[in-house]
């Protein structure tokens, strides 16, 4: 019987934190999910109906095509006549004001009374034609309205919009009505715009009533489907008439789903669906990736990425922005693969795709395209060490998209002339956006404290200032670190660990020895040993302090946390055995203060840190062998690593006995090759 093994020893705070993450993730995703009514069938013109027989379960109209509706609507609006009221008092007040101003000050400006009579005459002409606000005239022209209804003393008359003035046009007309007898320059001095105001005022109430009557009489449908009527059956080709009926059914279904009950049901379904998927992902992490599950930054990265892609998809679908195929979904498994592992990357990718697919009209096509692209991203980034690999990965993902979609079209269409070329343009845009993964990786490294392989490769360059200083200050330690790096990297490759990480960690694990290089055997020259004059406790503290000094140097040079982990754990909670045993031999009846001889730890907590601890101890001990034979090396390797296992150094890391056996085998092979006996070359006899 299948059982799920769930850890029950989680502390209260950890349970509370993960519960908050779960609730926040579900809440944010569901908030941005579209909640429009859904029609649960996908169909296209001239394609077969792939479902069973579809019957109408309610009466609904067959709506006209949107292009036909727009054309008929434009035709109705062109014939429609909005209502305007003629305000006769505007003209009377304007003429009266002009006469008053003429008697007061315009006589000194105008050469003769003929000018005043001309101005009054032209003003009466424009007011008779009608003056309208510029905004109203613009709206009439946009709606292609050529005539309006003018209400004058409770009587309605028709006027053409072509003969109506705006205030600006009326002013220009007054200036230019008779330029032969009356000069423009003189007329401009009279401020004639003060006597020109709109006398045709839009009657919104009458216009709206008339428009509602026109639209109320308009038929939006050209037929009716009755309840129980067959619409389409499996395998039937969807012609234009059937397509129109199906579209009408979709619109009517969406309308009926907008009730409060339906909206609440959609809310409930979305919350349940997202909760199930996120909960399954959390259970996967708890059971199979406990290391990620226990570290807050890992959880935060995973769920922020899932939230980000779901929110972006929801916003694009809700606002109908571009195509969702330009979104670089494959960047999600790329990032998780680089920082964590491939299985987690694939599962997170699938969870995200399943949530996003619920927002789309064609969810199966979406999933069909995105899963191969995600797999291509994961497989092409097995060991990221160069920036150029991201360009190659982007190209591979783009080609995967194109190949998958082309194959799908061949299966569905069976006709090369019907290929959707726009989709291939989306795939190219998608590939270009994938190139932004590099700066995004750099940003995530700084925000979450992760370390990518590109950074590790840069740090492992022996021209790095810290490594160059190590080679100059403590040459023996540097050579030891190089040997440990080679041993560790080979072992990591054999057991499927991160070889670049353990190689770089090995190069830096002993940098603390630079502070007191002469106190470490590999750096001593001429047989001088400063420990001979020191008590065992002090010597042990000097040796132990190389871990603390290494961490201090790492902080000073901004080394990532992943490298600091190797510095702090390569001796674990072990003891400086030479000085500890020497002290006990000299004080057989006393018990030492264990703290003086014990490293601060912690013990290794990953495969990589465990490999480094084994390699460090084996490489250092191998230098003291009296002879280098396969047997002596094998005995040494087995003795040291078995002792570490017995002391419980690897209890907290996910390394198996099979992995340890493989590591032993690698160390024996590498050391035997390194210390093999060389033949002596004969001298030439004279």
C-alpha positions in Angstrom: 0.0 0.0 0.0 1.3 3.4 -1.0 2.2 5.6 2.0 3.4 9.2 2.2 6.1 9.7 4.8 5.8 13.1 6.3 8.3 14.5 8.8 6.6 15.1 12.2 9.5 16.8 14.0 9.2 20.2 12.4 9.4 23.0 15.1 6.3 25.2 15.6 7.9 28.3 14.0 8.9 26.4 10.9 5.4 25.0 10.5 3.9 28.5 10.9 6.4 30.0 8.4 5.7 27.4 5.8 1.9 27.8 6.3 2.2 31.5 5.7 4.2 30.9 2.5 1.5 28.4 1.3 -1.4 30.8 2.1 0.5 33.8 0.6 1.3 31.9 -2.6 -2.2 30.6 -3.1 -3.7 34.0 -2.3 -1.6 36.0 -4.7 -2.0 33.6 -7.6 -5.7 33.3 -7.2 -6.1 37.1 -6.9 -4.6 37.5 -10.3 -6.4 34.7 -12.0 -9.0 35.8 -14.5 -12.6 35.0 -13.4 -14.5 35.5 -16.6 -17.0 32.8 -17.5 -15.4 29.9 -19.4 -16.7 27.9 -22.3 -15.2 24.4 -21.9 -14.8 23.6 -25.6 -12.2 24.5 -28.1 -13.2 24.8 -31.7 -12.0 26.4 -35.0 -13.5 27.1 -38.4 -13.2 24.2 -40.9 -11.9 21.8 -38.3 -13.7 18.7 -37.0 -15.6 18.8 -33.7 -13.5 16.6 -31.3 -16.1 16.2 -28.6 -19.3 14.2 -28.3 -22.7 15.3 -29.5 -23.5 18.9 -28.3 -27.1 19.8 -27.5 -28.5 23.2 -26.5 -29.5 23.1 -22.8 -31.3 26.5 -23.1 -32.7 28.9 -25.7 -30.2 31.4 -27.0 -29.9 33.7 -30.1 -27.5 33.3 -32.9 -25.5 36.5 -32.7 -24.4 38.3 -35.9 -20.7 38.4 -36.7 -18.9 41.3 -35.1 -17.9 42.7 -38.5 -21.5 42.7 -39.7 -22.7 44.3 -36.4 -20.1 47.1 -36.7 -21.1 47.8 -40.3 -24.8 47.9 -39.5 -24.1 50.0 -36.4 -22.1 52.5 -38.5 -24.9 52.7 -41.0 -27.5 53.4 -38.2 -25.3 56.0 -36.7 -24.9 57.8 -40.0 -28.7 58.0 -40.4 -29.2 59.0 -36.8 -30.0 62.7 -36.0 -29.0 63.9 -32.5 -31.0 66.7 -30.9 -29.8 70.3 -30.4 -31.7 73.2 -28.9 -31.4 76.7 -30.5 -30.9 79.3 -27.9 -32.2 82.5 -29.5 -31.3 84.7 -26.5 -27.6 84.1 -27.3 -27.9 86.0 -30.6 -29.9 88.9 -29.0 -27.5 89.3 -26.2 -24.5 89.3 -28.6 -26.0 92.0 -30.9 -27.0 94.1 -28.0 -23.5 93.9 -26.5 -22.0 94.8 -29.8 -24.2 97.9 -30.2 -23.4 99.0 -26.6 -19.6 98.6 -27.2 -19.9 100.4 -30.5 -21.4 103.5 -28.9 -18.9 103.3 -26.0 -15.5 102.8 -27.7 -15.7 101.1 -31.1 -16.6 104.4 -32.9 -13.0 105.5 -32.4 -11.7 102.3 -34.1 -14.0 101.8 -37.0 -13.6 104.3 -39.9 -17.4 104.6 -40.5 -20.8 103.3 -39.5 -20.8 101.0 -42.5 -18.4 98.8 -40.6 -20.8 98.5 -37.7 -23.8 97.7 -40.0 -21.6 95.1 -41.8 -20.5 93.4 -38.5 -24.1 93.2 -37.2 -25.3 91.8 -40.5 -22.6 89.0 -40.6 -23.2 88.2 -36.9 -26.9 87.6 -37.7 -25.9 85.3 -40.6 -23.7 83.0 -38.6 -26.2 82.8 -35.7 -28.9 81.9 -38.2 -26.8 79.1 -39.6 -26.0 78.0 -36.1 -22.9 78.0 -33.9 -21.8 74.7 -32.1 -19.1 73.8 -29.7 -15.9 72.4 -31.4 -16.1 69.2 -29.3 -19.7 68.5 -30.4 -18.8 69.0 -34.1 -15.9 66.6 -33.8 -18.1 64.0 -32.2 -20.6 64.3 -35.1 -17.9 63.9 -37.7 -16.5 60.8 -35.9 -19.9 59.2 -36.0 -20.4 60.2 -39.7 -23.5 62.2 -38.8 -24.5 64.5 -41.6 -27.7 66.0 -40.2 -29.1 67.0 -36.8 -32.5 67.9 -35.3 -32.7 71.5 -34.1 -35.5 72.3 -31.6 -36.7 75.9 -32.0 -39.7 77.1 -30.0 -41.0 73.5 -29.6 -40.6 72.8 -33.3 -37.9 70.4 -34.7 -36.2 71.1 -38.0 -33.4 69.3 -39.8 -30.0 71.0 -40.4 -27.0 69.8 -42.3 -23.8 69.7 -40.2 -21.8 71.1 -43.2 -23.5 74.5 -42.8 -23.0 74.8 -39.0 -20.1 76.9 -37.6 -17.9 76.4 -34.6 -17.0 79.5 -32.7 -13.6 79.7 -34.4 -15.1 79.2 -37.9 -17.7 81.9 -37.2 -15.0 84.3 -36.1 -13.0 83.6 -39.3 -16.1 84.0 -41.4 -16.9 87.4 -39.9 -13.4 88.7 -40.7 -13.5 87.4 -44.2 -17.1 88.0 -45.3 -16.3 91.1 -47.4 -12.6 91.8 -47.5 -13.0 94.1 -50.6 -14.9 96.8 -48.6 -13.9 96.0 -45.1 -10.3 95.5 -43.9 -9.4 92.5 -41.7 -6.9 94.5 -39.7 -9.5 97.0 -38.6 -12.0 94.3 -37.8 -9.5 92.4 -35.6 -9.1 95.5 -33.4 -12.8 95.1 -32.4 -12.4 91.8 -30.5 -15.3 90.2 -32.4 -14.8 86.9 -30.6 -16.6 88.4 -27.6 -19.8 88.5 -29.6 -19.6 84.9 -30.9 -21.0 82.1 -28.7 -22.5 78.7 -29.4 -26.3 78.9 -29.8 -26.8 75.2 -30.6 -26.7 73.3 -27.3 -26.7 69.5 -27.3 -29.9 68.0 -25.8 -28.4 64.9 -24.2 -31.7 63.6 -22.8 -33.6 63.7 -26.1 -30.6 62.4 -28.0 -30.2 59.4 -25.6 -33.9 58.6 -25.8 -33.9 58.6 -29.6 -30.7 56.5 -29.7 -32.1 53.9 -27.3 -35.1 53.7 -29.5 -33.0 53.1 -32.6 -30.8 50.5 -30.9 -33.7 48.9 -29.2 -35.2 48.2 -32.6 -31.9 46.8 -33.9 -31.7 43.0 -34.0 -28.3 41.6 -32.8 -29.2 38.1 -33.9 -30.2 36.5 -37.1 -31.7 33.3 -35.7 -32.5 31.3 -32.5 -31.4 28.0 -31.1 -34.0 26.3 -29.0 -33.3 24.1 -25.9 -32.8 20.4 -26.9 -31.7 21.3 -30.5 -28.6 19.5 -31.7 -25.7 21.9 -32.5 -22.9 19.6 -33.6 -21.8 16.0 -33.4 -18.4 14.3 -33.1 -16.3 14.5 -36.3 -18.5 17.0 -38.1 -16.6 19.8 -39.8 -17.4 23.2 -38.3 -18.7 25.4 -41.1 -19.5 29.1 -40.8 -23.1 28.6 -39.6 -22.1 26.1 -36.9 -19.1 28.3 -35.9 -21.5 31.2 -35.5 -23.8 29.1 -33.3 -20.9 27.9 -31.2 -19.6 31.4 -30.7 -23.1 32.5 -29.7 -23.3 29.7 -27.2 -19.9 30.7 -25.8 -21.0 34.3 -25.3 -24.3 33.3 -23.8 -22.6 30.8 -21.4 -20.2 33.6 -20.2 -23.2 35.9 -19.6 -25.0 33.3 -17.6 -21.8 32.6 -15.5 -21.6 36.2 -14.3 -24.1 35.7 -11.5 -22.9 36.0 -7.9 -23.2 32.2 -7.4 -21.2 31.5 -10.5 -18.5 33.9 -9.5 -18.3 32.3 -6.1 -18.0 28.9 -7.6 -15.2 30.0 -9.9 -13.4 31.5 -6.8 -13.8 28.2 -5.0 -12.6 26.1 -7.9 -9.5 28.3 -8.4 -8.6 28.3 -4.7 -9.0 24.5 -4.5 -7.0 23.8 -7.8 -4.1 26.1 -6.9 -4.0 24.9 -3.3 -3.8 21.2 -4.4 -0.9 21.9 -6.8 1.1 24.1 -4.3 0.5 21.6 -1.5 1.8 18.7 -3.7 4.9 20.7 -4.5 5.5 21.4 -0.8 5.1 17.7 0.0 7.6 16.9 -2.7 10.1 19.3 -1.1 9.5 17.9 2.4 9.9 14.3 1.4 12.6 14.4 -1.4 14.3 17.8 -1.0 14.4 18.3 2.8 17.5 20.5 2.4 15.6 23.0 0.3 12.5 22.7 2.5 14.4 23.7 5.6 16.1 26.7 4.1 13.9 29.8 3.8 15.8 31.3 0.9 15.3 28.2 -1.2 11.5 28.2 -0.5 11.3 31.9 -1.2 13.1 31.6 -4.6 10.9 28.7 -5.7 7.5 30.2 -4.8 8.4 33.7 -5.9 9.3 32.3 -9.4 6.0 30.4 -9.5 4.0 33.5 -8.4 5.8 35.7 -10.9 5.0 33.6 -13.9 1.3 33.1 -12.8 0.8 36.8 -12.2 2.4 37.8 -15.5 0.2 35.3 -17.3 -2.9 36.5 -15.5 -2.2 40.1 -16.3 -1.5 39.5 -20.0 -4.7 37.3 -20.4 -6.9 39.7 -18.5 -5.7 42.8 -20.5 -5.3 40.9 -23.8 -1.7 42.0 -24.2 0.3 40.4 -27.0 0.5 36.6 -26.9 1.4 34.5 -23.8 3.9 32.6 -26.1 6.3 35.6 -25.8 6.7 34.9 -22.1 9.9 33.0 -21.5 8.5 30.2 -19.3 11.6 28.1 -19.9 13.6 30.6 -17.9 12.0 29.3 -14.7 13.5 25.7 -15.0 16.7 27.3 -16.1 17.1 29.3 -12.9 16.1 26.5 -10.6 18.3 24.1 -12.5 21.3 26.4 -12.1 20.8 27.1 -8.4 19.1 23.9 -7.2 18.6 20.7 -9.2 16.9 19.4 -12.3 14.1 17.4 -10.7 12.9 20.3 -8.7 13.2 22.5 -11.7 11.0 20.2 -13.8 8.3 19.8 -11.1 8.2 23.6 -10.5 7.9 24.1 -14.2 5.0 21.7 -14.5 3.2 23.1 -11.5 3.4 26.6 -13.0 2.3 25.5 -16.4 -0.8 23.7 -15.0 -1.9 26.8 -13.1 -1.3 29.1 -16.1 -3.1 26.8 -18.5 -6.4 27.3 -16.6 -6.4 30.9 -17.8 -6.2 30.0 -21.5 -8.7 29.1 -24.2 -6.4 26.3 -25.5 -4.7 24.9 -22.4 -3.6 21.6 -24.0 -1.7 23.3 -26.8 0.0 25.5 -24.3 1.2 22.6 -22.1 2.2 20.6 -25.2 4.6 23.4 -26.3 5.9 24.4 -22.9 6.9 21.1 -21.4 9.4 20.1 -24.2 10.9 23.6 -24.0 11.4 23.3 -20.3 13.0 19.9 -20.7 15.3 21.3 -23.3 16.3 24.1 -20.9 17.1 21.6 -18.1 19.0 19.2 -20.3 21.1 21.9 -22.0 22.3 23.4 -18.6 23.6 20.3 -16.9 26.8 22.2 -15.9 26.8 25.9 -16.5 30.3 27.3 -16.6 30.3 29.9 -19.4 28.1 32.7 -20.4 28.0 31.4 -24.0 26.0 28.4 -22.7 23.0 30.7 -22.1 23.0 31.8 -25.7 23.2 28.2 -26.8 20.3 27.2 -24.4 18.2 30.1 -25.7 18.7 28.9 -29.3 17.9 25.3 -28.4 14.7 26.3 -26.6 13.6 28.4 -29.6 14.2 25.6 -32.0 12.4 23.2 -29.6 9.4 25.5 -29.6 9.4 25.8 -33.4 9.9 22.0 -34.0 7.2 21.0 -31.6 4.7 23.5 -32.9 5.5 22.6 -36.6 5.0 18.9 -35.8 1.7 19.7 -34.0 0.5 21.7 -37.0 1.3 18.9 -39.4 -0.8 16.5 -37.3 -3.7 18.9 -37.0 -3.8 20.7 -40.4 -2.2 18.3 -42.9 -1.7 21.4 -45.1 1.5 23.4 -45.3 -0.4 26.5 -46.6 -2.3 26.9 -43.3 0.8 27.2 -41.1 0.5 29.9 -38.5 3.6 32.0 -39.1 2.9 34.5 -36.4 3.6 31.8 -33.8 7.2 31.4 -35.0 7.7 35.2 -34.6 6.5 34.8 -31.0 9.1 32.0 -30.5 11.9 34.2 -31.7 10.8 37.0 -29.3 10.7 34.4 -26.5 14.3 33.3 -27.3 15.5 36.9 -27.2 13.9 37.4 -23.8 15.6 34.2 -22.5 18.9 36.0 -23.0 18.0 38.2 -20.0 18.5 35.2 -17.8 22.1 36.1 -17.3 21.5 39.5 -15.6 18.6 38.0 -13.8 20.8 35.3 -12.4 23.3 37.9 -11.2 20.4 39.7 -9.4 19.1 36.6 -7.8 22.7 35.7 -6.6 22.8 39.0 -4.8 19.3 38.9 -3.4 19.2 35.3 -2.2 22.9 34.5 -1.6 23.0 31.7 -4.3 26.1 30.9 -6.3 26.0 30.0 -10.0 28.6 27.9 -11.8 29.7 31.0 -13.7 30.6 32.7 -10.5 32.4 29.5 -9.3 34.4 29.3 -12.5 35.5 33.0 -12.0 36.5 32.3 -8.4 38.5 29.2 -9.3 40.8 31.2 -11.5 44.2 30.9 -9.8 44.9 34.5 -10.8 42.3 35.6 -8.3 44.0 38.0 -5.8 43.2 35.8 -2.8 44.4 32.5 -4.5 47.5 34.3 -5.8 48.3 35.6 -2.3 47.8 32.0 -1.0 50.3 30.7 -3.5 52.9 33.3 -2.5 52.4 33.2 1.3 51.7 29.5 1.8 53.0 27.7 -1.2 52.6 24.2 0.5 49.0 24.9 1.4 48.3 26.1 -2.1 49.6 22.9 -3.6 47.7 20.9 -1.1 44.5 22.8 -2.0 45.1 22.1 -5.7 45.4 18.4 -5.1 42.3 18.3 -2.9 40.4 20.2 -5.6 41.4 17.6 -8.2 40.4 14.7 -6.0 37.1 16.3 -4.9 36.0 17.3 -8.4 36.6 13.8 -9.8 34.7 12.2 -6.9 31.9 14.6 -7.3 31.5 13.8 -10.9 31.4 10.0 -10.1 28.6 10.3 -7.5 26.5 13.0 -9.3 27.4 15.9 -7.0 28.3 19.5 -8.1 31.9 19.2 -9.3 32.5 22.9 -9.9 31.2 23.8 -6.5 33.4 21.3 -4.6 36.4 22.2 -6.8 36.1 25.9 -6.0 35.4 25.2 -2.3 38.5 23.1 -2.1 40.7 25.9 -3.5 39.6 28.2 -0.7 39.0 25.8 2.2 42.5 26.5 3.8 42.9 30.2 3.1 43.0 30.9 6.8 46.5 29.3 7.0 47.9 32.4 5.3 47.7 34.2 8.7 50.2 31.7 10.3 51.7 29.6 7.4 54.8 28.4 9.3 52.7 26.6 11.9 51.4 24.1 9.3 53.6 21.2 8.2 53.3 21.6 4.5 54.7 25.2 4.7 57.6 24.4 7.0 61.1 24.5 5.6 64.5 23.4 6.9 63.0 21.2 9.6 62.0 24.2 11.7 58.8 23.5 13.7 57.5 26.4 15.9 55.1 24.1 17.8 58.1 22.5 19.6 58.3 25.5 22.0 54.5 25.8 22.6 52.1 23.9 24.9 49.7 21.5 23.2 46.7 23.6 24.0 48.1 26.7 22.4 49.3 24.8 19.3 45.8 23.3 18.9 44.2 26.7 19.1 46.6 28.1 16.4 45.6 25.1 14.1 41.9 25.5 14.9 42.0 29.3 14.2 42.8 28.7 10.6 39.0 28.0 10.2 38.0 31.3 11.9 40.7 33.2 10.0 39.5 31.7 6.7 35.9 32.8 7.4 37.2 36.3 8.3 39.1 36.5 5.0 36.1 35.2 3.1 33.9 38.0 4.5 36.6 40.6 3.7 36.8 39.4 0.1 33.0 38.9 -0.3 33.2 35.2 -1.0 29.7 33.6 -1.4 28.2 31.6 1.4 28.6 28.4 -0.5 32.4 28.8 -0.3 32.3 29.7 3.4 30.4 26.5 4.0 33.5 24.5 2.9 35.8 26.6 5.1 33.7 26.1 8.2 32.9 22.4 7.7 36.1 20.8 6.2 37.1 19.7 9.7 33.6 19.5 11.1 33.4 19.1 14.8 36.5 17.0 14.8 39.6 17.3 17.0 43.3 18.3 16.3 44.2 14.7 17.0 48.0 15.1 17.0 47.9 17.6 19.9 44.9 16.0 21.6 46.5 12.5 21.7 49.9 14.0 22.7 48.3 15.9 25.6 46.5 12.7 26.8 49.7 10.7 26.6 51.5 13.2 28.8 48.5 13.4 31.2 47.2 9.9 31.5 45.3 10.5 34.7 43.6 13.8 33.7 40.8 14.7 31.3 41.5 17.6 28.9 39.2 20.5 28.2 37.7 19.2 25.0 36.9 22.7 23.7 40.6 23.6 23.4 41.1 20.8 20.9 37.8 20.8 19.0 37.1 22.6 15.7 34.0 24.9 15.7 32.3 23.0 12.9 29.6 22.4 11.7 29.9 18.9 10.3 29.3 18.4 6.6 25.7 18.9 5.5 25.9 18.2 1.8 27.5 15.7 -0.6 30.0 18.4 -1.7 31.2 19.3 1.9 31.4 15.6 2.8 33.6 14.9 -0.3 35.9 17.8 0.7 36.3 16.6 4.3 37.3 13.1 3.0 39.7 14.5 0.3 41.3 17.0 2.7 42.1 14.3 5.2 43.2 11.7 2.7 45.5 14.0 0.7 47.2 15.4 3.8 47.8 11.9 5.3 49.0 10.5 2.0 52.1 12.8 2.2 53.3 10.9 5.3 53.3 7.4 3.7 56.7 5.7 3.8 56.0 4.0 0.5 53.4 4.5 -2.2 51.9 1.2 -3.3 48.4 0.5 -4.3 48.0 -1.5 -1.1 49.3 1.2 1.2 47.2 3.9 -0.4 44.1 1.7 -0.3 44.6 1.0 3.4 45.2 4.7 4.2 42.0 5.8 2.3 39.8 3.2 3.9 41.2 3.8 7.3 40.7 7.6 7.3 37.2 7.6 5.7 35.9 4.7 7.8 37.1 6.6 10.9 35.2 9.7 9.7 32.1 7.6 9.2 32.5 6.0 12.6 32.8 9.4 14.3 29.5 10.4 12.8 30.7 13.3 10.6 28.3 12.4 7.8 25.1 11.9 9.7 23.6 15.2 8.7 24.4 15.1 4.9 22.6 13.2 2.1 25.4 10.9 1.2 25.0 7.1 0.9 27.3 4.2 1.7 27.4 3.6 -2.1 28.6 7.2 -2.6 31.3 6.8 0.0 32.5 3.5 -1.5 32.7 5.3 -4.9 34.6 8.2 -3.4 37.1 5.8 -1.8 37.6 4.1 -5.2 38.2 7.4 -6.9 40.7 8.5 -4.3 42.7 5.3 -4.5 42.8 5.5 -8.3 43.9 9.2 -8.3 46.5 8.9 -5.6 48.0 5.7 -7.1 48.3 7.5 -10.4 49.8 10.6 -8.7 52.4 8.7 -6.6 53.3 5.9 -9.1 56.9 4.9 -9.3 58.8 6.5 -12.2 61.6 4.6 -14.0 65.1 6.1 -13.7 66.7 7.1 -17.0 70.1 5.4 -17.8 73.2 7.6 -18.2 75.0 7.6 -21.5 78.3 5.6 -21.2 81.4 7.3 -22.6 
